[in-house]
């Protein structure tokens, strides 16, 4: 193998190895669930975060909650078994529906990005996302929507 082929093959291999984890994480399907709307909020089952893999339990980092009565979905991030954040998936810049990807939410319209706690990490949006209190009762998460 000559020097040029060696460098080309080595660089290609390095790029492939560094890009594979990002590619695999983006291939995992976003998990959508229907929440049960009540008087003051929406209820979901904590088991929605389980991935269903055998062996030790594995958890999704987030689920997207939809309900026909809501104009925008709610992204619920799981930090631990007793700590969650619920974010309204409406961009604070011009109101586009956000897309969840890993630990952030992105606006497809103008590129704003938000953290999994709703903080703006990249503009043009300059206001944080609307968040909702989450309480846990047995195996149910209650997202209090009275703040809408």
Buried (B, 14 or more C-beta within 10 A) or exposed (E): EEEEEEEEEEEEEEEEEEEEEEEEEEEEEEBEBEBBBEEEBBBBBBEBBEEEEEEEEEBBBBBBBBBEEBEBBBBBBBEEEEEBBBBBBBBBBEEBBBBBEEEBBBBEBEEBBBBBEBEBEEEBBEEBBBBBBBEEEEEEBBBBBEEE
